[in-house]
Amino acid sequence: MAKQTRGGRANRVNSLIKQLVSEEFQKSSDSLINSLTVSYVDTSPDMKSSTVYVTSLSNKKGKLVAILSRNKTKIQKNISSQLDMKFTPRLIFEMDPLLENIEKINKLLYSISNE
């Protein structure tokens, strides 16, 4: 039997949070936050927390994490007013490792092709 993916409600909450966080990033006056893109959102099964994975072409990851942690409360509050849920999931921001992984794979492929 194939492994089942999570149900419809979790998927709807994930896509809604992704949309709302993206809109909050666009509204921000900080140019670093404006440059962020939400890759995907993973909400826990109990709907108490959501991990928001963000990507940026900027190499200032430490600075981005600090800015996101400073603005986390504001973003959380704005999203909570727009979500129609009893409890708003607590947002956890993480940098998406996708770009780093792609870069590593490209380096490996390049080193293999040169041998």
C-alpha positions, 0 to 999 in steps of 0.5 A: 500500500502506498504512503498516503499524503496529508489530507485536504485541510493541511494542504489548504492551510499550507497554500493559504499561509504561503499566499498570506506570508508572500503578501506580507513580504511584498508589503514590507518596507524592508528591501531584504524582506521584499526579495524573499520568496516563500518556497513552501509551507509545512504545517504540523498535523495538529495545526499548531505550527507552520514552518515557512521555507523561504529562498533568496538570491541574496547571500546574506542568510544570517542577516535575513534570519535576524530580520525575519525573527524581528518581524515574525510577530508582526507577520504572525499578527497580520496573518492571524487576522486573515485566517479563519481558524480557531488557533493560528499556527505559530510561524517558524521561518527557515531558509530553504536549502534547495539553492544550496543543494542545487549548487552542490550538485552542479559542482559535483557534476562539473567536477565529474565532467572534467575528469 
